[in-house]
């Protein structure tokens, strides 16, 4: 049920439409479809403003009247201290201006397109090896057995983690990622805090070990660089590596499972990709648009912002809804249709954000999604699943349910 705020007769602008969070989470696409033609934003009953239209998202993502959210969302969930708060406070994900530039710069060089491109053969080999191991089984859990393994092994390779550590490392990451989802509830906070404590301690030990015994890997180069330059504190250096571990695992895991689910639900498009691998980049881009694994990204308004007579107040938490913007008919023709041959994608895909905070791992994520799909269509063209898997969260990092497949 939608709640309309009572009229405010002292201001000309209309009051925002208030939508209960439970209603929003129950049917996000339906809610966005209902309100997007009527208003540029809605407000959830927990106080977050949700930006709905593609044009507003594209213009405001780099608007100096907004900044990246720092710890405001965490405070809304009652987290104002402890290991999770320390991570959010120290990560480049949730920082601005000089602090953001310092924290992001060492990672930007590592994730430059040329360097990341060198990983493609390894990613392809990982994907095909997984399927070769499972081919005789006739069935697997696509999410856990395949979609999770590709980004986990890739980021572990980049960070130089022992293969035996991957299961517990990724378990910490997945639990910690709940703090970046719109469905995070206070009851989950103790488990998130504990996962954060364990992951940061693990990464701290890795960094200390690389300082003592350097190797020819990213972590050794990273520690040497930050120690020599002295621009990051030890805590900041630690939090940026944790950030890469978090950002490089959970979102791609969900995106890979979602894109396969979408293609199998549109069988003729799955079969088209099996016949013609040149359709793979378009299939990846369309799946990211149609059902993104990152449903929104957060901003904070510094002043009032007028959007056609509807005013975002100053000091407001604003969720820039990629889910809504990427189904906006003003940007996409037949926006509610899944079409891997679509030619109207903007140059900069909205799912990866924009401005100085645009996703650092975009090239790597695309590569993992493309090579994962390529391996599946080559090895298992007769792949099938029963029903549509549940996908939760209207914003932040979304989550897909277990996904049994067979062949």
C-alpha atoms as a printed R data frame, in Angstrom:
    type eleno elety resid chain resno      x       y       z
1   ATOM     1    CA   UNK     A     1  0.000   0.000   0.000
2   ATOM     2    CA   UNK     A     2  1.378   3.415  -0.966
3   ATOM     3    CA   UNK     A     3  1.349   6.244   1.548
4   ATOM     4    CA   UNK     A     4  1.056   9.808   0.315
5   ATOM     5    CA   UNK     A     5  2.498  12.407   2.657
6   ATOM     6    CA   UNK     A     6  0.055  15.066   3.836
7   ATOM     7    CA   UNK     A     7  0.129  18.309   1.831
8   ATOM     8    CA   UNK     A     8  2.454  21.057   3.003
9   ATOM     9    CA   UNK     A     9  0.709  24.318   2.304
10  ATOM    10    CA   UNK     A    10  3.767  26.479   2.996
11  ATOM    11    CA   UNK     A    11  5.707  25.214  -0.024
12  ATOM    12    CA   UNK     A    12  4.799  25.113  -3.688
13  ATOM    13    CA   UNK     A    13  6.576  21.834  -4.392
14  ATOM    14    CA   UNK     A    14  4.666  18.566  -3.905
15  ATOM    15    CA   UNK     A    15  5.458  16.270  -1.026
16  ATOM    16    CA   UNK     A    16  7.317  13.077  -2.031
17  ATOM    17    CA   UNK     A    17  5.447   9.839  -2.566
18  ATOM    18    CA   UNK     A    18  6.309   7.501   0.302
19  ATOM    19    CA   UNK     A    19  6.504   3.787  -0.478
20  ATOM    20    CA   UNK     A    20  6.883   1.182   2.290
21  ATOM    21    CA   UNK     A    21 10.166  -0.677   2.035
22  ATOM    22    CA   UNK     A    22  8.305  -4.004   2.185
23  ATOM    23    CA   UNK     A    23  6.260  -3.073  -0.887
24  ATOM    24    CA   UNK     A    24  9.362  -1.939  -2.732
25  ATOM    25    CA   UNK     A    25 11.237  -5.160  -2.010
26  ATOM    26    CA   UNK     A    26  8.246  -7.312  -2.926
27  ATOM    27    CA   UNK     A    27  7.981  -5.908  -6.474
28  ATOM    28    CA   UNK     A    28 10.724  -3.387  -7.304
29  ATOM    29    CA   UNK     A    29 10.245  -3.367 -11.075
30  ATOM    30    CA   UNK     A    30  6.496  -2.968 -10.729
31  ATOM    31    CA   UNK     A    31  6.922  -0.147  -8.216
32  ATOM    32    CA   UNK     A    32  9.415   1.696 -10.399
33  ATOM    33    CA   UNK     A    33  7.233   1.199 -13.484
34  ATOM    34    CA   UNK     A    34  4.248   2.648 -11.637
35  ATOM    35    CA   UNK     A    35  5.906   5.819 -10.335
36  ATOM    36    CA   UNK     A    36  8.593   6.633 -12.940
37  ATOM    37    CA   UNK     A    37  6.148   8.403 -15.333
38  ATOM    38    CA   UNK     A    38  4.633  10.365 -12.448
39  ATOM    39    CA   UNK     A    39  7.519  11.600 -10.302
40  ATOM    40    CA   UNK     A    40 11.331  11.765 -10.593
41  ATOM    41    CA   UNK     A    41 11.822  10.100  -7.207
42  ATOM    42    CA   UNK     A    42  9.985   8.327  -4.404
43  ATOM    43    CA   UNK     A    43 10.886   8.008  -0.743
44  ATOM    44    CA   UNK     A    44 10.971   4.722   1.129
45  ATOM    45    CA   UNK     A    45  9.520   4.697   4.609
46  ATOM    46    CA   UNK     A    46 13.015   4.366   6.087
47  ATOM    47    CA   UNK     A    47 13.844   7.852   4.800
48  ATOM    48    CA   UNK     A    48 15.828   7.082   1.625
49  ATOM    49    CA   UNK     A    49 14.967   8.972  -1.566
50  ATOM    50    CA   UNK     A    50 15.051   6.766  -4.687
51  ATOM    51    CA   UNK     A    51 15.868   8.404  -8.023
52  ATOM    52    CA   UNK     A    52 13.878   6.784 -10.839
53  ATOM    53    CA   UNK     A    53 14.640   8.327 -14.236
54  ATOM    54    CA   UNK     A    54 17.649   7.664 -16.450
55  ATOM    55    CA   UNK     A    55 18.207  11.305 -17.457
56  ATOM    56    CA   UNK     A    56 18.297  12.445 -13.821
57  ATOM    57    CA   UNK     A    57 20.641   9.637 -12.857
58  ATOM    58    CA   UNK     A    58 22.992  10.444 -15.739
59  ATOM    59    CA   UNK     A    59 23.096  14.157 -14.945
60  ATOM    60    CA   UNK     A    60 23.314  13.956 -11.155
61  ATOM    61    CA   UNK     A    61 25.955  11.217 -10.902
62  ATOM    62    CA   UNK     A    62 28.672  13.839 -11.473
63  ATOM    63    CA   UNK     A    63 26.763  16.829 -10.098
64  ATOM    64    CA   UNK     A    64 28.784  18.719  -7.439
65  ATOM    65    CA   UNK     A    65 25.557  19.287  -5.505
66  ATOM    66    CA   UNK     A    66 25.815  15.642  -4.467
67  ATOM    67    CA   UNK     A    67 28.621  13.566  -3.032
68  ATOM    68    CA   UNK     A    68 29.210   9.890  -2.466
69  ATOM    69    CA   UNK     A    69 27.548   8.571   0.668
70  ATOM    70    CA   UNK     A    70 30.083   7.901   3.398
71  ATOM    71    CA   UNK     A    71 28.764   6.272   6.582
72  ATOM    72    CA   UNK     A    72 25.215   7.686   6.521
73  ATOM    73    CA   UNK     A    73 23.547   4.450   5.367
74  ATOM    74    CA   UNK     A    74 25.383   2.493   8.051
75  ATOM    75    CA   UNK     A    75 24.220   4.959  10.693
76  ATOM    76    CA   UNK     A    76 20.664   4.471   9.440
77  ATOM    77    CA   UNK     A    77 21.105   0.767  10.282
78  ATOM    78    CA   UNK     A    78 22.552   1.585  13.707
79  ATOM    79    CA   UNK     A    79 26.238   0.959  12.856
80  ATOM    80    CA   UNK     A    80 28.413   3.795  14.182
81  ATOM    81    CA   UNK     A    81 31.495   1.901  15.392
82  ATOM    82    CA   UNK     A    82 33.191  -1.492  15.135
83  ATOM    83    CA   UNK     A    83 34.913  -3.373  12.284
84  ATOM    84    CA   UNK     A    84 32.191  -2.765   9.678
85  ATOM    85    CA   UNK     A    85 32.094   0.954  10.423
86  ATOM    86    CA   UNK     A    86 35.899   1.085  10.189
87  ATOM    87    CA   UNK     A    87 35.776  -0.582   6.777
88  ATOM    88    CA   UNK     A    88 33.070   1.717   5.425
89  ATOM    89    CA   UNK     A    89 34.861   4.761   6.805
90  ATOM    90    CA   UNK     A    90 38.207   3.758   5.290
91  ATOM    91    CA   UNK     A    91 37.153   2.347   1.904
92  ATOM    92    CA   UNK     A    92 37.457   4.194  -1.393
93  ATOM    93    CA   UNK     A    93 33.895   3.004  -2.109
94  ATOM    94    CA   UNK     A    94 32.493   5.463   0.419
95  ATOM    95    CA   UNK     A    95 34.894   8.382   0.352
96  ATOM    96    CA   UNK     A    96 35.162  11.696  -1.451
97  ATOM    97    CA   UNK     A    97 37.582  14.270  -2.814
98  ATOM    98    CA   UNK     A    98 41.218  13.962  -1.731
99  ATOM    99    CA   UNK     A    99 40.676  10.830   0.365
100 ATOM   100    CA   UNK     A   100 38.973   9.091  -2.548
101 ATOM   101    CA   UNK     A   101 41.746  10.036  -4.990
102 ATOM   102    CA   UNK     A   102 44.478   8.766  -2.661
103 ATOM   103    CA   UNK     A   103 42.712   5.501  -1.962
104 ATOM   104    CA   UNK     A   104 41.721   4.729  -5.533
105 ATOM   105    CA   UNK     A   105 44.968   5.657  -7.333
106 ATOM   106    CA   UNK     A   106 47.068   2.558  -6.434
107 ATOM   107    CA   UNK     A   107 44.185   0.273  -7.414
108 ATOM   108    CA   UNK     A   108 43.465   2.082 -10.681
109 ATOM   109    CA   UNK     A   109 46.874   1.136 -12.036
110 ATOM   110    CA   UNK     A   110 46.302  -2.527 -11.180
111 ATOM   111    CA   UNK     A   111 42.890  -2.647 -12.827
112 ATOM   112    CA   UNK     A   112 43.876  -0.735 -15.963
113 ATOM   113    CA   UNK     A   113 42.299  -2.289 -19.054
114 ATOM   114    CA   UNK     A   114 45.600  -3.470 -20.557
115 ATOM   115    CA   UNK     A   115 46.633  -5.296 -17.397
116 ATOM   116    CA   UNK     A   116 43.216  -6.836 -16.836
117 ATOM   117    CA   UNK     A   117 43.033  -7.997 -20.466
118 ATOM   118    CA   UNK     A   118 45.956 -10.300 -19.801
119 ATOM   119    CA   UNK     A   119 43.702 -12.272 -17.436
120 ATOM   120    CA   UNK     A   120 41.197 -13.282 -20.133
121 ATOM   121    CA   UNK     A   121 42.912 -16.590 -21.094
122 ATOM   122    CA   UNK     A   122 43.101 -17.576 -17.418
123 ATOM   123    CA   UNK     A   123 39.433 -16.735 -16.817
124 ATOM   124    CA   UNK     A   124 38.454 -18.756 -19.892
125 ATOM   125    CA   UNK     A   125 40.527 -21.701 -18.680
126 ATOM   126    CA   UNK     A   126 39.007 -21.559 -15.185
127 ATOM   127    CA   UNK     A   127 35.461 -21.561 -16.595
128 ATOM   128    CA   UNK     A   128 36.090 -24.459 -18.967
129 ATOM   129    CA   UNK     A   129 37.940 -26.491 -16.322
130 ATOM   130    CA   UNK     A   130 34.981 -26.204 -13.941
131 ATOM   131    CA   UNK     A   131 32.591 -27.471 -16.599
132 ATOM   132    CA   UNK     A   132 34.907 -30.268 -17.676
133 ATOM   133    CA   UNK     A   133 35.021 -31.453 -14.062
134 ATOM   134    CA   UNK     A   134 31.209 -31.402 -13.786
135 ATOM   135    CA   UNK     A   135 30.147 -32.485 -17.267
136 ATOM   136    CA   UNK     A   136 29.611 -36.131 -16.339
137 ATOM   137    CA   UNK     A   137 27.369 -35.227 -13.388
138 ATOM   138    CA   UNK     A   138 24.517 -33.993 -15.554
139 ATOM   139    CA   UNK     A   139 23.567 -31.361 -12.977
140 ATOM   140    CA   UNK     A   140 25.034 -28.659 -10.738
141 ATOM   141    CA   UNK     A   141 24.122 -25.615  -8.701
142 ATOM   142    CA   UNK     A   142 24.987 -22.902 -11.216
143 ATOM   143    CA   UNK     A   143 25.388 -20.231  -8.530
144 ATOM   144    CA   UNK     A   144 27.670 -22.078  -6.117
145 ATOM   145    CA   UNK     A   145 29.472 -24.492  -8.451
146 ATOM   146    CA   UNK     A   146 30.124 -22.173 -11.396
147 ATOM   147    CA   UNK     A   147 29.111 -18.524 -11.036
148 ATOM   148    CA   UNK     A   148 30.790 -18.143  -7.644
149 ATOM   149    CA   UNK     A   149 33.951 -19.998  -8.624
150 ATOM   150    CA   UNK     A   150 34.983 -17.786 -11.551
151 ATOM   151    CA   UNK     A   151 35.267 -14.412  -9.748
152 ATOM   152    CA   UNK     A   152 36.524 -16.105  -6.576
153 ATOM   153    CA   UNK     A   153 39.402 -17.814  -8.375
154 ATOM   154    CA   UNK     A   154 40.136 -14.692 -10.421
155 ATOM   155    CA   UNK     A   155 40.311 -12.279  -7.496
156 ATOM   156    CA   UNK     A   156 42.272 -14.863  -5.507
157 ATOM   157    CA   UNK     A   157 44.743 -15.058  -8.363
158 ATOM   158    CA   UNK     A   158 45.079 -11.273  -8.454
159 ATOM   159    CA   UNK     A   159 45.609 -11.113  -4.696
160 ATOM   160    CA   UNK     A   160 47.816 -14.208  -4.612
161 ATOM   161    CA   UNK     A   161 45.660 -16.168  -2.168
162 ATOM   162    CA   UNK     A   162 46.280 -19.867  -1.519
163 ATOM   163    CA   UNK     A   163 43.603 -21.930  -3.280
164 ATOM   164    CA   UNK     A   164 42.763 -23.683  -0.015
165 ATOM   165    CA   UNK     A   165 41.709 -20.345   1.484
166 ATOM   166    CA   UNK     A   166 39.148 -19.510  -1.228
167 ATOM   167    CA   UNK     A   167 36.062 -21.106   0.451
168 ATOM   168    CA   UNK     A   168 36.382 -19.292   3.769
169 ATOM   169    CA   UNK     A   169 37.584 -16.096   2.089
170 ATOM   170    CA   UNK     A   170 34.522 -15.966  -0.172
171 ATOM   171    CA   UNK     A   171 32.188 -16.876   2.694
172 ATOM   172    CA   UNK     A   172 33.393 -13.801   4.589
173 ATOM   173    CA   UNK     A   173 32.981 -11.681   1.475
174 ATOM   174    CA   UNK     A   174 29.422 -12.835   0.783
175 ATOM   175    CA   UNK     A   175 28.323 -12.232   4.362
176 ATOM   176    CA   UNK     A   176 30.015  -8.841   4.458
177 ATOM   177    CA   UNK     A   177 28.354  -7.824   1.172
178 ATOM   178    CA   UNK     A   178 24.986  -7.848   2.935
179 ATOM   179    CA   UNK     A   179 25.926  -4.435   4.346
180 ATOM   180    CA   UNK     A   180 25.704  -3.017   0.806
181 ATOM   181    CA   UNK     A   181 22.206  -4.331   0.082
182 ATOM   182    CA   UNK     A   182 18.846  -2.596   0.474
183 ATOM   183    CA   UNK     A   183 17.567  -5.669   2.331
184 ATOM   184    CA   UNK     A   184 20.143  -5.448   5.136
185 ATOM   185    CA   UNK     A   185 18.237  -5.647   8.414
186 ATOM   186    CA   UNK     A   186 19.634  -5.063  11.926
187 ATOM   187    CA   UNK     A   187 19.285  -8.749  12.841
188 ATOM   188    CA   UNK     A   188 22.031  -9.521  10.306
189 ATOM   189    CA   UNK     A   189 24.491  -6.988  11.677
190 ATOM   190    CA   UNK     A   190 26.320  -9.261  14.174
191 ATOM   191    CA   UNK     A   191 27.098 -11.817  11.426
192 ATOM   192    CA   UNK     A   192 28.200  -9.035   9.057
193 ATOM   193    CA   UNK     A   193 30.414  -7.535  11.776
194 ATOM   194    CA   UNK     A   194 32.047 -10.908  12.477
195 ATOM   195    CA   UNK     A   195 32.677 -11.579   8.774
196 ATOM   196    CA   UNK     A   196 34.226  -8.118   8.442
197 ATOM   197    CA   UNK     A   197 36.470  -8.724  11.433
198 ATOM   198    CA   UNK     A   198 37.665 -12.060  10.055
199 ATOM   199    CA   UNK     A   199 38.226 -10.795   6.510
200 ATOM   200    CA   UNK     A   200 40.167  -7.695   7.586
201 ATOM   201    CA   UNK     A   201 42.321  -9.779   9.936
202 ATOM   202    CA   UNK     A   202 43.036 -12.267   7.144
203 ATOM   203    CA   UNK     A   203 43.994  -9.527   4.656
204 ATOM   204    CA   UNK     A   204 46.109  -7.787   7.298
205 ATOM   205    CA   UNK     A   205 48.093 -10.996   7.812
206 ATOM   206    CA   UNK     A   206 48.561 -11.297   4.037
207 ATOM   207    CA   UNK     A   207 49.918  -7.763   3.765
208 ATOM   208    CA   UNK     A   208 52.291  -8.325   6.686
209 ATOM   209    CA   UNK     A   209 53.523 -11.547   5.086
210 ATOM   210    CA   UNK     A   210 54.167  -9.788   1.750
211 ATOM   211    CA   UNK     A   211 56.174  -7.100   3.532
212 ATOM   212    CA   UNK     A   212 58.343  -9.775   5.146
213 ATOM   213    CA   UNK     A   213 58.662 -12.014   2.074
214 ATOM   214    CA   UNK     A   214 57.770 -10.166  -1.152
215 ATOM   215    CA   UNK     A   215 56.616 -12.124  -4.207
216 ATOM   216    CA   UNK     A   216 56.034 -11.293  -7.828
217 ATOM   217    CA   UNK     A   217 52.353 -10.494  -7.315
218 ATOM   218    CA   UNK     A   218 49.909  -7.653  -6.867
219 ATOM   219    CA   UNK     A   219 49.941  -7.558  -3.065
220 ATOM   220    CA   UNK     A   220 53.736  -7.339  -2.912
221 ATOM   221    CA   UNK     A   221 53.749  -4.533  -5.472
222 ATOM   222    CA   UNK     A   222 50.905  -2.776  -3.695
223 ATOM   223    CA   UNK     A   223 52.524  -2.876  -0.251
224 ATOM   224    CA   UNK     A   224 55.867  -1.729  -1.654
225 ATOM   225    CA   UNK     A   225 54.222   1.173  -3.478
226 ATOM   226    CA   UNK     A   226 52.087   2.419  -0.601
227 ATOM   227    CA   UNK     A   227 54.928   2.063   1.891
228 ATOM   228    CA   UNK     A   228 57.307   3.970  -0.387
229 ATOM   229    CA   UNK     A   229 54.878   6.750  -1.257
230 ATOM   230    CA   UNK     A   230 53.463   7.113   2.239
231 ATOM   231    CA   UNK     A   231 50.134   8.459   0.977
232 ATOM   232    CA   UNK     A   232 47.995   5.791   2.641
233 ATOM   233    CA   UNK     A   233 47.969   4.892   6.307
234 ATOM   234    CA   UNK     A   234 48.348   1.176   7.107
235 ATOM   235    CA   UNK     A   235 44.629   1.054   7.909
236 ATOM   236    CA   UNK     A   236 43.722   2.715   4.594
237 ATOM   237    CA   UNK     A   237 45.940   0.331   2.626
238 ATOM   238    CA   UNK     A   238 44.271  -2.614   4.357
239 ATOM   239    CA   UNK     A   239 40.758  -1.340   3.638
240 ATOM   240    CA   UNK     A   240 41.426  -0.848  -0.078
241 ATOM   241    CA   UNK     A   241 42.486  -4.486  -0.478
242 ATOM   242    CA   UNK     A   242 39.380  -5.593   1.434
243 ATOM   243    CA   UNK     A   243 37.357  -3.366  -0.907
244 ATOM   244    CA   UNK     A   244 38.779  -5.098  -3.976
245 ATOM   245    CA   UNK     A   245 38.034  -8.504  -2.460
246 ATOM   246    CA   UNK     A   246 34.448  -7.477  -1.762
247 ATOM   247    CA   UNK     A   247 33.743  -5.678  -5.029
248 ATOM   248    CA   UNK     A   248 35.416  -8.325  -7.146
249 ATOM   249    CA   UNK     A   249 33.424 -11.305  -5.922
250 ATOM   250    CA   UNK     A   250 29.768 -11.035  -4.975
251 ATOM   251    CA   UNK     A   251 28.390  -8.767  -7.695
252 ATOM   252    CA   UNK     A   252 29.902 -10.795 -10.542
253 ATOM   253    CA   UNK     A   253 28.749 -14.069  -8.986
254 ATOM   254    CA   UNK     A   254 25.151 -12.852  -8.996
255 ATOM   255    CA   UNK     A   255 25.423 -11.235 -12.438
256 ATOM   256    CA   UNK     A   256 26.705 -14.429 -14.057
257 ATOM   257    CA   UNK     A   257 23.888 -16.550 -12.613
258 ATOM   258    CA   UNK     A   258 21.268 -13.930 -13.516
259 ATOM   259    CA   UNK     A   259 22.412 -13.653 -17.129
260 ATOM   260    CA   UNK     A   260 22.236 -17.415 -17.601
261 ATOM   261    CA   UNK     A   261 18.770 -17.509 -15.983
262 ATOM   262    CA   UNK     A   262 17.574 -14.779 -18.352
263 ATOM   263    CA   UNK     A   263 18.922 -16.521 -21.437
264 ATOM   264    CA   UNK     A   264 17.456 -19.881 -20.437
265 ATOM   265    CA   UNK     A   265 14.111 -18.163 -19.829
266 ATOM   266    CA   UNK     A   266 14.338 -16.746 -23.374
267 ATOM   267    CA   UNK     A   267 15.354 -20.011 -25.023
268 ATOM   268    CA   UNK     A   268 15.598 -18.685 -28.564
269 ATOM   269    CA   UNK     A   269 18.167 -16.114 -27.417
270 ATOM   270    CA   UNK     A   270 20.176 -18.777 -25.549
271 ATOM   271    CA   UNK     A   271 20.266 -20.884 -28.694
272 ATOM   272    CA   UNK     A   272 21.281 -17.864 -30.765
273 ATOM   273    CA   UNK     A   273 24.283 -17.267 -28.489
274 ATOM   274    CA   UNK     A   274 25.196 -20.967 -28.716
275 ATOM   275    CA   UNK     A   275 25.270 -20.641 -32.513
276 ATOM   276    CA   UNK     A   276 26.998 -17.256 -32.680
277 ATOM   277    CA   UNK     A   277 29.572 -16.208 -30.073
278 ATOM   278    CA   UNK     A   278 29.659 -12.671 -31.462
279 ATOM   279    CA   UNK     A   279 26.360 -12.154 -29.592
280 ATOM   280    CA   UNK     A   280 28.019 -12.714 -26.193
281 ATOM   281    CA   UNK     A   281 29.006  -9.080 -25.412
282 ATOM   282    CA   UNK     A   282 25.489  -7.927 -26.277
283 ATOM   283    CA   UNK     A   283 23.961 -10.672 -24.147
284 ATOM   284    CA   UNK     A   284 26.109  -9.637 -21.190
285 ATOM   285    CA   UNK     A   285 25.239  -5.956 -21.603
286 ATOM   286    CA   UNK     A   286 21.518  -6.694 -21.906
287 ATOM   287    CA   UNK     A   287 21.428  -8.972 -18.857
288 ATOM   288    CA   UNK     A   288 23.203  -6.294 -16.821
289 ATOM   289    CA   UNK     A   289 20.558  -3.814 -17.955
290 ATOM   290    CA   UNK     A   290 17.464  -5.947 -17.625
291 ATOM   291    CA   UNK     A   291 18.158  -7.523 -14.209
292 ATOM   292    CA   UNK     A   292 21.267  -5.938 -12.671
293 ATOM   293    CA   UNK     A   293 23.194  -7.450  -9.785
294 ATOM   294    CA   UNK     A   294 23.805  -3.901  -8.528
295 ATOM   295    CA   UNK     A   295 20.383  -2.330  -8.182
296 ATOM   296    CA   UNK     A   296 21.483   1.157  -7.166
297 ATOM   297    CA   UNK     A   297 24.339   3.278  -5.918
298 ATOM   298    CA   UNK     A   298 24.133   5.839  -3.116
299 ATOM   299    CA   UNK     A   299 24.616   9.614  -3.042
300 ATOM   300    CA   UNK     A   300 24.139  12.397  -0.500
301 ATOM   301    CA   UNK     A   301 22.702  15.796  -1.402
302 ATOM   302    CA   UNK     A   302 24.604  18.878  -0.257
303 ATOM   303    CA   UNK     A   303 21.867  21.370  -1.208
304 ATOM   304    CA   UNK     A   304 18.264  21.232  -2.382
305 ATOM   305    CA   UNK     A   305 17.949  19.958  -5.969
306 ATOM   306    CA   UNK     A   306 14.889  20.835  -8.038
307 ATOM   307    CA   UNK     A   307 13.829  18.166 -10.526
308 ATOM   308    CA   UNK     A   308 10.954  19.657 -12.486
309 ATOM   309    CA   UNK     A   309  9.250  21.073  -9.413
310 ATOM   310    CA   UNK     A   310  9.982  18.056  -7.203
311 ATOM   311    CA   UNK     A   311 12.697  18.952  -4.712
312 ATOM   312    CA   UNK     A   312 15.281  16.612  -3.247
313 ATOM   313    CA   UNK     A   313 16.080  18.154   0.149
314 ATOM   314    CA   UNK     A   314 19.585  18.997   1.290
315 ATOM   315    CA   UNK     A   315 21.367  16.424   3.489
316 ATOM   316    CA   UNK     A   316 19.281  13.596   2.019
317 ATOM   317    CA   UNK     A   317 20.290   9.995   1.393
318 ATOM   318    CA   UNK     A   318 19.527   9.265  -2.259
319 ATOM   319    CA   UNK     A   319 19.576   5.862  -3.936
320 ATOM   320    CA   UNK     A   320 20.297   6.224  -7.661
321 ATOM   321    CA   UNK     A   321 18.225   3.302  -8.944
322 ATOM   322    CA   UNK     A   322 19.943   1.592 -11.845
323 ATOM   323    CA   UNK     A   323 17.086  -0.937 -11.805
324 ATOM   324    CA   UNK     A   324 14.598   1.813 -12.599
325 ATOM   325    CA   UNK     A   325 16.790   3.876 -14.921
326 ATOM   326    CA   UNK     A   326 17.685   0.896 -17.094
327 ATOM   327    CA   UNK     A   327 13.997   0.107 -17.659
328 ATOM   328    CA   UNK     A   328 13.214   3.759 -18.489
329 ATOM   329    CA   UNK     A   329 11.445   4.005 -21.894
330 ATOM   330    CA   UNK     A   330 13.025   7.444 -22.325
331 ATOM   331    CA   UNK     A   331 16.417   5.713 -22.643
332 ATOM   332    CA   UNK     A   332 15.559   2.284 -24.067
333 ATOM   333    CA   UNK     A   333 13.062   1.223 -26.682
334 ATOM   334    CA   UNK     A   334 10.809  -1.611 -25.455
335 ATOM   335    CA   UNK     A   335 12.568  -1.247 -22.116
336 ATOM   336    CA   UNK     A   336 10.702  -4.135 -20.458
337 ATOM   337    CA   UNK     A   337 11.740  -6.573 -23.212
338 ATOM   338    CA   UNK     A   338 14.895  -8.674 -22.878
339 ATOM   339    CA   UNK     A   339 16.729  -8.364 -26.198
340 ATOM   340    CA   UNK     A   340 20.384  -9.348 -26.607
341 ATOM   341    CA   UNK     A   341 20.477  -7.724 -30.067
342 ATOM   342    CA   UNK     A   342 19.559  -4.327 -28.674
343 ATOM   343    CA   UNK     A   343 21.513  -1.437 -30.238
344 ATOM   344    CA   UNK     A   344 20.468   1.427 -27.950
345 ATOM   345    CA   UNK     A   345 22.778   0.866 -24.989
346 ATOM   346    CA   UNK     A   346 24.451   4.151 -23.982
347 ATOM   347    CA   UNK     A   347 28.215   4.305 -24.348
348 ATOM   348    CA   UNK     A   348 28.655   4.134 -20.567
349 ATOM   349    CA   UNK     A   349 26.541   1.321 -19.129
350 ATOM   350    CA   UNK     A   350 24.621   2.668 -16.118
351 ATOM   351    CA   UNK     A   351 25.131  -0.460 -14.015
352 ATOM   352    CA   UNK     A   352 28.775   0.523 -13.459
353 ATOM   353    CA   UNK     A   353 27.916   3.970 -12.091
354 ATOM   354    CA   UNK     A   354 29.572   7.133 -13.304
355 ATOM   355    CA   UNK     A   355 31.907  10.000 -12.572
356 ATOM   356    CA   UNK     A   356 34.977   9.511 -10.403
357 ATOM   357    CA   UNK     A   357 33.270   6.602  -8.616
358 ATOM   358    CA   UNK     A   358 32.614   4.565 -11.754
359 ATOM   359    CA   UNK     A   359 33.319   0.892 -11.055
360 ATOM   360    CA   UNK     A   360 37.048   0.207 -11.054
361 ATOM   361    CA   UNK     A   361 36.535  -3.433 -12.005
362 ATOM   362    CA   UNK     A   362 34.251  -2.885 -15.010
363 ATOM   363    CA   UNK     A   363 36.639  -4.417 -17.557
364 ATOM   364    CA   UNK     A   364 37.318  -7.413 -15.324
365 ATOM   365    CA   UNK     A   365 33.619  -7.993 -14.612
366 ATOM   366    CA   UNK     A   366 32.692  -7.894 -18.306
367 ATOM   367    CA   UNK     A   367 35.485 -10.325 -19.066
368 ATOM   368    CA   UNK     A   368 34.361 -12.807 -16.402
369 ATOM   369    CA   UNK     A   369 30.752 -12.604 -17.563
370 ATOM   370    CA   UNK     A   370 31.697 -13.058 -21.214
371 ATOM   371    CA   UNK     A   371 34.084 -15.953 -20.672
372 ATOM   372    CA   UNK     A   372 31.714 -17.671 -18.245
373 ATOM   373    CA   UNK     A   373 28.918 -17.492 -20.804
374 ATOM   374    CA   UNK     A   374 31.215 -18.590 -23.622
375 ATOM   375    CA   UNK     A   375 32.270 -21.697 -21.695
376 ATOM   376    CA   UNK     A   376 28.659 -22.638 -20.921
377 ATOM   377    CA   UNK     A   377 27.448 -22.251 -24.507
378 ATOM   378    CA   UNK     A   378 30.400 -24.245 -25.832
379 ATOM   379    CA   UNK     A   379 30.358 -27.047 -23.290
380 ATOM   380    CA   UNK     A   380 26.670 -27.243 -22.341
381 ATOM   381    CA   UNK     A   381 24.473 -25.936 -25.177
382 ATOM   382    CA   UNK     A   382 21.574 -28.112 -23.963
383 ATOM   383    CA   UNK     A   383 21.656 -26.569 -20.483
384 ATOM   384    CA   UNK     A   384 18.254 -26.209 -18.778
385 ATOM   385    CA   UNK     A   385 16.793 -25.059 -15.488
386 ATOM   386    CA   UNK     A   386 13.403 -25.422 -13.845
387 ATOM   387    CA   UNK     A   387 11.594 -22.194 -13.044
388 ATOM   388    CA   UNK     A   388 12.882 -18.704 -12.371
389 ATOM   389    CA   UNK     A   389 15.252 -18.221  -9.398
390 ATOM   390    CA   UNK     A   390 14.347 -15.669  -6.760
391 ATOM   391    CA   UNK     A   391 16.330 -12.414  -6.984
392 ATOM   392    CA   UNK     A   392 16.138 -10.182  -3.930
393 ATOM   393    CA   UNK     A   393 16.784  -6.503  -3.121
394 ATOM   394    CA   UNK     A   394 15.610  -3.362  -4.873
395 ATOM   395    CA   UNK     A   395 18.968  -1.650  -4.482
396 ATOM   396    CA   UNK     A   396 22.624  -2.072  -3.626
397 ATOM   397    CA   UNK     A   397 24.129  -5.527  -4.126
398 ATOM   398    CA   UNK     A   398 21.346  -7.927  -5.040
399 ATOM   399    CA   UNK     A   399 21.291 -11.653  -4.399
400 ATOM   400    CA   UNK     A   400 20.041 -14.608  -6.447
401 ATOM   401    CA   UNK     A   401 18.827 -17.861  -4.926
402 ATOM   402    CA   UNK     A   402 20.450 -21.235  -5.525
403 ATOM   403    CA   UNK     A   403 19.998 -22.231  -9.169
404 ATOM   404    CA   UNK     A   404 19.973 -25.942 -10.062
405 ATOM   405    CA   UNK     A   405 20.656 -26.635 -13.750
406 ATOM   406    CA   UNK     A   406 20.872 -29.862 -15.718
407 ATOM   407    CA   UNK     A   407 21.911 -31.117 -19.121
